[in-house]
Amino acid sequence: MDRPGNEGDAVRLEGVRKTYGAGDSEVVALAGVTVGFAQGTFTAVMGPSGSGKSTLLHCAAGLDQPDAGSVTIEGVELTGMSENELTKLRRDRIGFVFQAFNLLPALNATQNVAVPMRLAGRKPDAARIESVLGKVGLANRRDHMPGQMSGGQQQRVAIARALATGPAVIFADEPTGALDTSTAREVLGLLRDAVDKDGQTIVMVTHDPMAASYADKAIFLADGRLAGELRSPTPDSVAERMTRIGAWQERVAAR
Ligand SMILES: Nc1ncnc2c1ncn2[C@@H]1O[C@H](COP(=O)(O)OP(=O)(O)OP(=O)(O)O)[C@@H](O)[C@H]1O
């Protein structure tokens, strides 16, 4: 549900450029990317290895500073913010879900979900924590430690933690990369529900066409540039597009 103009974008990148290294070893990770992620939508970011997906996510989340261009979250410009301001923005307005779950092993599920609230200096909101653990189907596991839970359950705790503060956007980096297919589908279904039922905005980096098919739209990167998009992606249409982008890259490399 893209809206006209940019005002409906939870996150927007304009002309974002990011290089690593200098001189002969310079790598252009993002070569001027302009893309908006509309509020209440689920986008998959895809592309070959090294195409700039993680760099895009890091720049969008204020974890990395672009060399040029601008990034806005809910219309607030990130470029030029101090490290303290960025830390506060990430804590208050952004949720993260990683491939490796990244739960604190000495804290139970409830305590892990409370971490962002504690970091923000707020008293954990018990009703909110119970509600998000319920949403991810873990109401009866709230006292379990990460070591007592399966990978899928740990990722569900991580999703509850990301949802807990009601962020403007959740960035998910290969959230199903460490899960088997049926567990991955459950986790993707929860992300889909968060978009459909709560209007959450989600941006997910993935290599997996099946995972991308849960998104409203897949965007494709190649060589640090946008290389197209697919609305209502299916596993087949995504796989076909990935193959085409790979072939296109090989032709560029052969020149
Ligand atoms: N810290 C860094 N220092 C130097 N080069 C980097 C750094 N991070 C990324 N790069 C380079 O920038 C380019 C884009 O990397 P990026 O990790 O964004 O790609 P990706 O699409 O996420 O790849 P993958 O799918 O393999 O995770 C690559 O050529 C990579 O080697």
The ligand as a MOL file (V3000), in Angstrom:
LIG
                    3D

  0  0  0     0  0            999 V3000
M  V30 BEGIN CTAB
M  V30 COUNTS 31 33 0 0 0
M  V30 BEGIN ATOM
M  V30 1 N 33.4240 -3.1060 6.8540 0
M  V30 2 C 33.7080 -3.2880 5.5570 0
M  V30 3 N 34.9360 -3.0420 5.0770 0
M  V30 4 C 35.2220 -3.2090 3.7770 0
M  V30 5 N 34.3410 -3.6250 2.8610 0
M  V30 6 C 33.0960 -3.8920 3.2730 0
M  V30 7 C 32.7070 -3.7470 4.6440 0
M  V30 8 N 31.4050 -4.0960 4.7510 0
M  V30 9 C 30.9930 -4.4340 3.5170 0
M  V30 10 N 31.9860 -4.3170 2.6240 0
M  V30 11 C 31.9180 -4.5690 1.1790 0
M  V30 12 O 30.8210 -3.8490 0.6490 0
M  V30 13 C 30.1090 -4.6340 -0.3050 0
M  V30 14 C 28.6710 -4.7990 0.1290 0
M  V30 15 O 28.6540 -5.5910 1.3180 0
M  V30 16 P 27.3130 -6.0160 2.0740 0
M  V30 17 O 27.7300 -6.7720 3.2960 0
M  V30 18 O 26.4470 -4.8350 2.2480 0
M  V30 19 O 26.6480 -7.0070 1.0140 0
M  V30 20 P 25.4720 -8.0670 1.2290 0
M  V30 21 O 24.6160 -7.9570 0.0220 0
M  V30 22 O 24.8200 -7.8580 2.5410 0
M  V30 23 O 26.2760 -9.4380 1.1950 0
M  V30 24 P 25.9130 -10.8570 1.8830 0
M  V30 25 O 24.6640 -11.3320 1.2050 0
M  V30 26 O 27.1000 -11.7000 1.5160 0
M  V30 27 O 25.7650 -10.6240 3.3500 0
M  V30 28 C 30.8710 -5.9510 -0.4320 0
M  V30 29 O 31.7440 -5.8500 -1.5300 0
M  V30 30 C 31.6350 -6.0310 0.8700 0
M  V30 31 O 32.8220 -6.7730 0.7050 0
M  V30 END ATOM
M  V30 BEGIN BOND
M  V30 1 1 1 2
M  V30 2 1 2 3
M  V30 3 2 2 7
M  V30 4 2 3 4
M  V30 5 1 4 5
M  V30 6 2 5 6
M  V30 7 1 6 7
M  V30 8 1 6 10
M  V30 9 1 7 8
M  V30 10 2 8 9
M  V30 11 1 9 10
M  V30 12 1 10 11
M  V30 13 1 11 12
M  V30 14 1 11 30
M  V30 15 1 12 13
M  V30 16 1 13 14
M  V30 17 1 13 28
M  V30 18 1 14 15
M  V30 19 1 15 16
M  V30 20 2 16 17
M  V30 21 1 16 18
M  V30 22 1 16 19
M  V30 23 1 19 20
M  V30 24 2 20 21
M  V30 25 1 20 22
M  V30 26 1 20 23
M  V30 27 1 23 24
M  V30 28 2 24 25
M  V30 29 1 24 26
M  V30 30 1 24 27
M  V30 31 1 28 29
M  V30 32 1 28 30
M  V30 33 1 30 31
M  V30 END BOND
M  V30 END CTAB
M  END
